[in-house]
Amino acid sequence: LFVKLSPNVTDICTTAQAAVDAGADVLALINTLAGMAIDPETRRPRLGNVTGGLSGPAVKPIAVRMVHAVYRKVGEPSGVPLVGMGGIMTAGDAVEFLLAGATAVGLGTATFLDPAATLKVASGLRDYLVRHGVGSVRELTGAVRLD
Ligand SMILES: Cc1cc2nc3c(=O)[nH]c(=O)nc-3n(C[C@H](O)[C@H](O)[C@H](O)COP(=O)(O)O)c2cc1C
Protein backbone atom coordinates (compact mmCIF):
# COMPACT_ATOMS: atom_id res chain seq x y z
CA LEU A 1 0.00 0.00 0.00
CA PHE A 2 1.48 3.29 -1.21
CA VAL A 3 0.24 6.44 0.56
CA LYS A 4 0.94 9.98 -0.63
CA LEU A 5 0.82 12.50 2.21
CA SER A 6 -0.56 16.01 1.85
CA PRO A 7 1.28 18.82 3.68
CA ASN A 8 -2.05 20.65 4.12
CA VAL A 9 -2.80 19.09 7.49
CA THR A 10 -2.34 20.25 11.07
CA ASP A 11 0.31 17.63 11.80
CA ILE A 12 1.72 15.49 9.01
CA CYS A 13 3.27 13.08 11.53
CA THR A 14 -0.16 12.18 12.91
CA THR A 15 -1.42 11.53 9.38
CA ALA A 16 1.70 9.50 8.58
CA GLN A 17 1.27 7.37 11.71
CA ALA A 18 -2.40 6.76 10.84
CA ALA A 19 -1.35 5.61 7.36
CA VAL A 20 1.25 3.22 8.79
CA ASP A 21 -1.28 1.89 11.31
CA ALA A 22 -3.67 1.28 8.40
CA GLY A 23 -1.03 -0.83 6.66
CA ALA A 24 0.96 1.55 4.46
CA ASP A 25 4.09 -0.11 3.04
CA VAL A 26 5.53 3.14 1.63
CA LEU A 27 4.84 6.79 2.41
CA ALA A 28 5.44 9.48 -0.20
CA LEU A 29 5.62 13.12 0.83
CA ILE A 30 4.88 15.84 0.13
CA ASN A 31 1.99 16.55 -2.21
CA THR A 32 1.44 20.17 -3.26
CA LEU A 33 0.97 22.93 -0.69
CA ALA A 34 -2.14 25.09 -0.93
CA GLY A 35 -1.21 28.50 -2.33
CA MET A 36 -2.83 31.62 -3.73
CA ALA A 37 -1.79 34.44 -6.05
CA ILE A 38 -3.63 37.68 -6.90
CA ASP A 39 -3.10 39.85 -9.98
CA PRO A 40 -2.67 43.39 -8.51
CA GLU A 41 -3.90 45.02 -11.76
CA THR A 42 -7.20 43.17 -11.97
CA ARG A 43 -7.48 42.36 -8.23
CA ARG A 44 -8.51 38.87 -9.31
CA PRO A 45 -7.04 35.55 -8.22
CA ARG A 46 -4.57 34.30 -10.81
CA LEU A 47 -6.01 30.79 -10.54
CA GLY A 48 -9.52 29.92 -11.70
CA ASN A 49 -10.08 27.90 -8.54
CA VAL A 50 -8.84 30.85 -6.40
CA THR A 51 -6.28 28.63 -4.63
CA GLY A 52 -4.15 25.87 -6.09
CA GLY A 53 -1.34 23.42 -5.48
CA LEU A 54 2.11 24.97 -5.10
CA SER A 55 5.09 22.82 -6.09
CA GLY A 56 8.74 23.19 -7.08
CA PRO A 57 11.65 24.96 -5.36
CA ALA A 58 9.33 27.22 -3.30
CA VAL A 59 8.12 24.23 -1.27
CA LYS A 60 11.46 22.46 -0.85
CA PRO A 61 12.45 23.66 2.66
CA ILE A 62 8.98 22.78 3.93
CA ALA A 63 9.17 19.36 2.26
CA VAL A 64 12.63 18.63 3.73
CA ARG A 65 11.41 19.61 7.19
CA MET A 66 8.38 17.34 6.88
CA VAL A 67 10.42 14.38 5.58
CA HIS A 68 12.78 14.81 8.51
CA ALA A 69 9.95 15.02 11.07
CA VAL A 70 8.07 12.03 9.61
CA TYR A 71 11.30 10.01 9.40
CA ARG A 72 12.11 10.63 13.06
CA LYS A 73 8.63 10.05 14.43
CA VAL A 74 7.21 7.41 12.06
CA GLY A 75 9.54 6.14 9.33
CA GLU A 76 12.55 5.22 11.44
CA PRO A 77 10.59 3.53 14.28
CA SER A 78 8.30 1.56 11.91
CA GLY A 79 10.81 0.80 9.16
CA VAL A 80 8.33 2.08 6.56
CA PRO A 81 10.34 3.73 3.76
CA LEU A 82 9.69 7.34 2.73
CA VAL A 83 9.75 8.73 -0.79
CA GLY A 84 10.78 12.39 -0.50
CA MET A 85 9.70 14.99 -3.01
CA GLY A 86 8.96 18.68 -3.30
CA GLY A 87 11.17 20.96 -5.37
CA ILE A 88 13.96 18.56 -6.27
CA MET A 89 15.76 20.08 -9.28
CA THR A 90 19.35 18.87 -8.76
CA ALA A 91 21.27 15.94 -7.30
CA GLY A 92 22.13 18.16 -4.32
CA ASP A 93 18.43 18.64 -3.66
CA ALA A 94 17.92 14.86 -3.80
CA VAL A 95 20.76 14.34 -1.30
CA GLU A 96 19.06 16.81 1.08
CA PHE A 97 15.91 14.67 1.08
CA LEU A 98 17.91 11.46 1.59
CA LEU A 99 19.82 12.99 4.52
CA ALA A 100 16.52 14.19 6.00
CA GLY A 101 15.29 10.57 6.01
CA ALA A 102 14.01 9.64 2.57
CA THR A 103 14.81 6.17 1.22
CA ALA A 104 14.02 7.30 -2.34
CA VAL A 105 13.15 10.56 -4.06
CA GLY A 106 10.81 11.73 -6.78
CA LEU A 107 10.69 14.63 -9.22
CA GLY A 108 7.52 16.26 -10.52
CA THR A 109 7.89 19.92 -11.45
CA ALA A 110 11.50 19.53 -12.60
CA THR A 111 10.39 17.18 -15.38
CA PHE A 112 8.11 19.90 -16.80
CA LEU A 113 11.18 22.11 -17.27
CA ASP A 114 13.46 19.29 -18.44
CA PRO A 115 12.09 15.84 -19.31
CA ALA A 116 15.57 14.41 -18.64
CA ALA A 117 15.76 15.90 -15.13
CA THR A 118 15.35 12.54 -13.38
CA LEU A 119 18.18 10.99 -15.40
CA LYS A 120 20.42 13.98 -14.63
CA VAL A 121 19.64 13.80 -10.92
CA ALA A 122 20.34 10.04 -10.91
CA SER A 123 23.74 10.49 -12.55
CA GLY A 124 24.49 13.44 -10.27
CA LEU A 125 23.71 11.20 -7.30
CA ARG A 126 26.26 8.66 -8.57
CA ASP A 127 28.86 11.45 -8.83
CA TYR A 128 28.03 12.55 -5.26
CA LEU A 129 28.51 9.02 -3.92
CA VAL A 130 31.90 8.73 -5.62
CA ARG A 131 32.99 12.23 -4.52
CA HIS A 132 32.07 11.50 -0.89
CA GLY A 133 33.25 7.88 -0.81
CA VAL A 134 29.73 6.66 -0.01
CA GLY A 135 28.99 3.09 -1.12
CA SER A 136 25.24 3.35 -1.54
CA VAL A 137 22.38 5.84 -1.46
CA ARG A 138 21.01 3.77 1.44
CA GLU A 139 23.83 5.07 3.64
CA LEU A 140 22.53 8.62 3.21
CA THR A 141 19.01 7.97 4.55
CA GLY A 142 18.58 9.97 7.76
CA ALA A 143 22.31 10.73 7.92
CA VAL A 144 21.95 14.47 8.47
CA ARG A 145 24.53 15.62 11.04
CA LEU A 146 22.72 17.31 13.90
CA ASP A 147 25.55 17.37 16.44
C1 LIG B 1 0.57 19.51 -12.51
C2 LIG B 1 0.71 18.65 -11.30
C3 LIG B 1 -0.13 17.55 -11.15
C4 LIG B 1 -0.02 16.72 -10.01
N1 LIG B 1 -0.87 15.64 -9.89
C5 LIG B 1 -0.73 14.82 -8.81
C6 LIG B 1 -1.56 13.64 -8.69
O1 LIG B 1 -2.41 13.37 -9.54
N2 LIG B 1 -1.39 12.86 -7.60
C7 LIG B 1 -0.47 13.14 -6.63
O2 LIG B 1 -0.34 12.39 -5.66
N3 LIG B 1 0.33 14.23 -6.73
C8 LIG B 1 0.21 15.07 -7.80
N4 LIG B 1 1.04 16.18 -7.90
C9 LIG B 1 1.98 16.48 -6.82
C10 LIG B 1 3.37 15.95 -7.17
O3 LIG B 1 3.34 14.53 -7.25
C11 LIG B 1 4.38 16.36 -6.08
O4 LIG B 1 3.98 15.79 -4.83
C12 LIG B 1 4.51 17.84 -5.89
O5 LIG B 1 4.37 18.51 -7.14
C13 LIG B 1 5.84 18.23 -5.25
O6 LIG B 1 6.94 17.75 -6.01
P1 LIG B 1 7.67 18.63 -7.14
O7 LIG B 1 8.05 19.94 -6.52
O8 LIG B 1 8.84 17.79 -7.57
O9 LIG B 1 6.69 18.81 -8.26
C14 LIG B 1 0.94 17.01 -9.02
C15 LIG B 1 1.79 18.12 -9.19
C16 LIG B 1 1.69 18.93 -10.30
C17 LIG B 1 2.61 20.13 -10.43
The ligand as an SDF file (V2000), in Angstrom:
LIG
                    3D

 31 33  0  0  0  0  0  0  0  0999 V2000
    0.5670   19.5050  -12.5140 C   0  0  0  0  0  0  0  0  0  0  0  0
    0.7060   18.6470  -11.2970 C   0  0  0  0  0  0  0  0  0  0  0  0
   -0.1330   17.5530  -11.1480 C   0  0  0  0  0  0  0  0  0  0  0  0
   -0.0240   16.7190  -10.0130 C   0  0  0  0  0  0  0  0  0  0  0  0
   -0.8740   15.6390   -9.8860 N   0  0  0  0  0  0  0  0  0  0  0  0
   -0.7280   14.8200   -8.8120 C   0  0  0  0  0  0  0  0  0  0  0  0
   -1.5640   13.6440   -8.6930 C   0  0  0  0  0  0  0  0  0  0  0  0
   -2.4100   13.3650   -9.5410 O   0  0  0  0  0  0  0  0  0  0  0  0
   -1.3940   12.8570   -7.5990 N   0  0  0  0  0  0  0  0  0  0  0  0
   -0.4660   13.1360   -6.6260 C   0  0  0  0  0  0  0  0  0  0  0  0
   -0.3350   12.3890   -5.6610 O   0  0  0  0  0  0  0  0  0  0  0  0
    0.3300   14.2320   -6.7270 N   0  0  0  0  0  0  0  0  0  0  0  0
    0.2130   15.0700   -7.7960 C   0  0  0  0  0  0  0  0  0  0  0  0
    1.0350   16.1840   -7.8970 N   0  0  0  0  0  0  0  0  0  0  0  0
    1.9800   16.4790   -6.8220 C   0  0  0  0  0  0  0  0  0  0  0  0
    3.3660   15.9540   -7.1660 C   0  0  0  0  0  0  0  0  0  0  0  0
    3.3370   14.5260   -7.2490 O   0  0  0  0  0  0  0  0  0  0  0  0
    4.3760   16.3570   -6.0790 C   0  0  0  0  0  0  0  0  0  0  0  0
    3.9840   15.7900   -4.8310 O   0  0  0  0  0  0  0  0  0  0  0  0
    4.5080   17.8420   -5.8910 C   0  0  0  0  0  0  0  0  0  0  0  0
    4.3650   18.5130   -7.1430 O   0  0  0  0  0  0  0  0  0  0  0  0
    5.8450   18.2310   -5.2480 C   0  0  0  0  0  0  0  0  0  0  0  0
    6.9450   17.7530   -6.0050 O   0  0  0  0  0  0  0  0  0  0  0  0
    7.6710   18.6310   -7.1410 P   0  0  0  0  0  0  0  0  0  0  0  0
    8.0460   19.9450   -6.5190 O   0  0  0  0  0  0  0  0  0  0  0  0
    8.8430   17.7940   -7.5750 O   0  0  0  0  0  0  0  0  0  0  0  0
    6.6860   18.8110   -8.2630 O   0  0  0  0  0  0  0  0  0  0  0  0
    0.9380   17.0080   -9.0220 C   0  0  0  0  0  0  0  0  0  0  0  0
    1.7900   18.1230   -9.1930 C   0  0  0  0  0  0  0  0  0  0  0  0
    1.6860   18.9340  -10.3040 C   0  0  0  0  0  0  0  0  0  0  0  0
    2.6110   20.1320  -10.4260 C   0  0  0  0  0  0  0  0  0  0  0  0
  1  2  1  0
  2  3  1  0
  2 30  2  0
  3  4  2  0
  4  5  1  0
  4 28  1  0
  5  6  2  0
  6  7  1  0
  6 13  1  0
  7  8  2  0
  7  9  1  0
  9 10  1  0
 10 11  2  0
 10 12  1  0
 12 13  2  0
 13 14  1  0
 14 15  1  0
 14 28  1  0
 15 16  1  0
 16 17  1  0
 16 18  1  0
 18 19  1  0
 18 20  1  0
 20 21  1  0
 20 22  1  0
 22 23  1  0
 23 24  1  0
 24 25  2  0
 24 26  1  0
 24 27  1  0
 28 29  2  0
 29 30  1  0
 30 31  1  0
M  END
$$$$
